[in-house]
Amino acid sequence: HRVERSDLEAGDHIYTWRTAFAYSHHGIYVGGDKVVHFTHDRQYLSSSSQAASTWFSSSPSDVPSATCLDIPDCGFGKKRSGVIISCLNCFLGNGLLYRFEYGVSRLSFIAKFRGGTCTTAKSDPPEAVIHRAMYLLQNGFGNYNLFTHNCEDFALYCKTGFLVCGEEGLGGSGQASSFVGAPLAAVLSLPLRLFVSSPLGIVTATAAIYSLNRYATDIGVRDDVIEVKVEDIALFHGNQLGDRDGCSGEIDDNGTRPQKRQRND
C-alpha cells in the first residue's frame, strides 16, 4: 500500500510502479534513505528473459531521472552481481512509494486483483532481513530471470528466507504469477461458455480462476519452498542447476523445509 517516506522502517520491502503501472520494481529499505535491490545486467541476463526484459526492465538505467541524494555508496554493486544499493530517490525515479504487505489473510490476498503487492507469508525480524540484503549485496543472488528469479523474488527472500526449489515455471514473485496467470485464466475459463451464457458470469469466473491461481503460487501456501540460510545461497543455486531431488527433502545442509508461519485470520 502507498506510504510516505517518513513511514518507512529499516527492513521494509518496498516497491514502485513503472511504465504506466505495467510492472513494479522491488527492494529492501535498509535505513538511511538507502535501498538494496536486484537488477539485471543485459550482458549476463538469462536467455529466457532477454526478450521480455526489453519491456519489463528493472535496470536503473531505464528509470526516469531523479535527483540523487548523493549518498556515497549509491549505485554500488559487485561486478556481475545484479544486487546494488541505491539512494531512495534513484530507486523510485519519478514513481510513488509503496510498502509490500506480509502476513495478510487468505481473503485479503485474493481480494487484491494485482499481484506483487502482498503475501500470506510472515516476515522475519528487521535485523534478519537487513542481514540478508547486505550479505547478498556483497555476494550476489544468482542470475536474473524475469519469471523465476527477479527483484520481487529477491525482496521476498530477504524478508522470509524462503526460496522456491521445485521445477515449476515460476518463482515466488506474485507479479510474475499475474503475468502468466491472467492469460491462463482466460484459457481455462473457455469451457465455461458452454454452461454460462452471461458475459458477466464468464468475467466473474475468469477473475476467480485468476485469483485462485495467484493464491496457489504464493510462497506462504505453496509446498515447494524451503528455508535457506543466506550464507548457503550459492550452494542452493548449485543444487538447483544440478537438479537434485527438487523439494523431496533436505538439500544437503543448506536448507530444510520451513514450518509454515501462521497467517493472520
VENSULRA-V571430 format. One record per residue. N is the residue number from 1. RES is the residue in three letters. SS is DSSP state (helix for helix, strand for strand, loop for the rest). Layout:
n->(N	N)
res->(RES	RES)
ss->(SS	SS)
This chain:
n->(1	2	3	4	5	6	7	8	9	10	11	12	13	14	15	16	17	18	19	20	21	22	23	24	25	26	27	28	29	30	31	32	33	34	35	36	37	38	39	40	41	42	43	44	45	46	47	48	49	50	51	52	53	54	55	56	57	58	59	60	61	62	63	64	65	66	67	68	69	70	71	72	73	74	75	76	77	78	79	80	81	82	83	84	85	86	87	88	89	90	91	92	93	94	95	96	97	98	99	100	101	102	103	104	105	106	107	108	109	110	111	112	113	114	115	116	117	118	119	120	121	122	123	124	125	126	127	128	129	130	131	132	133	134	135	136	137	138	139	140	141	142	143	144	145	146	147	148	149	150	151	152	153	154	155	156	157	158	159	160	161	162	163	164	165	166	167	168	169	170	171	172	173	174	175	176	177	178	179	180	181	182	183	184	185	186	187	188	189	190	191	192	193	194	195	196	197	198	199	200	201	202	203	204	205	206	207	208	209	210	211	212	213	214	215	216	217	218	219	220	221	222	223	224	225	226	227	228	229	230	231	232	233	234	235	236	237	238	239	240	241	242	243	244	245	246	247	248	249	250	251	252	253	254	255	256	257	258	259	260	261	262	263	264	265)
res->(HIS	ARG	VAL	GLU	ARG	SER	ASP	LEU	GLU	ALA	GLY	ASP	HIS	ILE	TYR	THR	TRP	ARG	THR	ALA	PHE	ALA	TYR	SER	HIS	HIS	GLY	ILE	TYR	VAL	GLY	GLY	ASP	LYS	VAL	VAL	HIS	PHE	THR	HIS	ASP	ARG	GLN	TYR	LEU	SER	SER	SER	SER	GLN	ALA	ALA	SER	THR	TRP	PHE	SER	SER	SER	PRO	SER	ASP	VAL	PRO	SER	ALA	THR	CYS	LEU	ASP	ILE	PRO	ASP	CYS	GLY	PHE	GLY	LYS	LYS	ARG	SER	GLY	VAL	ILE	ILE	SER	CYS	LEU	ASN	CYS	PHE	LEU	GLY	ASN	GLY	LEU	LEU	TYR	ARG	PHE	GLU	TYR	GLY	VAL	SER	ARG	LEU	SER	PHE	ILE	ALA	LYS	PHE	ARG	GLY	GLY	THR	CYS	THR	THR	ALA	LYS	SER	ASP	PRO	PRO	GLU	ALA	VAL	ILE	HIS	ARG	ALA	MET	TYR	LEU	LEU	GLN	ASN	GLY	PHE	GLY	ASN	TYR	ASN	LEU	PHE	THR	HIS	ASN	CYS	GLU	ASP	PHE	ALA	LEU	TYR	CYS	LYS	THR	GLY	PHE	LEU	VAL	CYS	GLY	GLU	GLU	GLY	LEU	GLY	GLY	SER	GLY	GLN	ALA	SER	SER	PHE	VAL	GLY	ALA	PRO	LEU	ALA	ALA	VAL	LEU	SER	LEU	PRO	LEU	ARG	LEU	PHE	VAL	SER	SER	PRO	LEU	GLY	ILE	VAL	THR	ALA	THR	ALA	ALA	ILE	TYR	SER	LEU	ASN	ARG	TYR	ALA	THR	ASP	ILE	GLY	VAL	ARG	ASP	ASP	VAL	ILE	GLU	VAL	LYS	VAL	GLU	ASP	ILE	ALA	LEU	PHE	HIS	GLY	ASN	GLN	LEU	GLY	ASP	ARG	ASP	GLY	CYS	SER	GLY	GLU	ILE	ASP	ASP	ASN	GLY	THR	ARG	PRO	GLN	LYS	ARG	GLN	ARG	ASN	ASP)
ss->(loop	strand	loop	loop	helix	helix	helix	loop	loop	loop	loop	loop	strand	strand	strand	strand	strand	strand	loop	loop	loop	loop	strand	strand	strand	strand	strand	strand	strand	strand	strand	loop	loop	strand	strand	strand	strand	strand	loop	loop	loop	helix	helix	helix	loop	loop	helix	helix	helix	helix	helix	helix	helix	loop	loop	loop	loop	loop	loop	helix	helix	helix	loop	loop	loop	loop	loop	loop	loop	loop	loop	loop	loop	loop	loop	strand	loop	loop	loop	loop	loop	loop	strand	strand	strand	strand	strand	helix	helix	helix	helix	helix	loop	loop	loop	loop	loop	strand	strand	loop	strand	loop	loop	loop	loop	helix	helix	helix	helix	helix	helix	loop	loop	loop	loop	loop	loop	strand	loop	loop	loop	loop	loop	loop	loop	helix	helix	helix	helix	helix	helix	helix	helix	helix	helix	helix	helix	helix	helix	loop	loop	loop	loop	loop	strand	loop	loop	loop	strand	loop	helix	helix	helix	helix	helix	helix	helix	helix	helix	helix	loop	strand	strand	strand	loop	loop	loop	loop	loop	loop	loop	loop	loop	helix	helix	helix	helix	helix	helix	helix	helix	helix	helix	helix	helix	helix	helix	helix	loop	helix	helix	helix	helix	helix	loop	loop	loop	loop	helix	helix	helix	helix	helix	helix	helix	helix	helix	helix	helix	helix	helix	helix	helix	helix	helix	helix	loop	loop	loop	loop	loop	loop	loop	loop	strand	strand	strand	strand	loop	helix	helix	helix	helix	helix	helix	helix	helix	helix	helix	helix	helix	helix	loop	loop	loop	loop	loop	loop	loop	loop	loop	loop	loop	loop	strand	strand	loop	loop	loop	loop	loop	loop	loop	loop	loop)
